[in-house]
Amino acid sequence: MTTAEAIILAVVEGLTEFLPVSSTGHLILTQAAMKLEGTAFTKVFLINIQFGAILSVVLLYWRRFFQSFDFYFKLFVAFIPAAILGF
């Protein structure tokens, strides 16, 4: 992977993280369009830039995460169906 390819993938991740569609899907499509090999390095790189994007969202909305207990209750209730389907 070249530096230019890494920058393109990082820009795609950054621009699509705040959209209500999958930024991971955009990364996969961009990787396929650029014909990048699915090497171990590429996979780790994609995971790391996604972690960075998620961390930036958490830092941006830090205060909202700790506003009230109601947020965590709603998060738990939303998690229950996914946990049931997962098990």
Protein Blocks (a to p, Z undefined) as FASTA:
>chain_A
ZZklmmmmmmmmmmmmmpcbdfklmmmmmmmmnopafbfklmmmmmmmmmmmmmmmmmmm
mmmmmmpmklmmmmmmmmmmmmmmmZZ
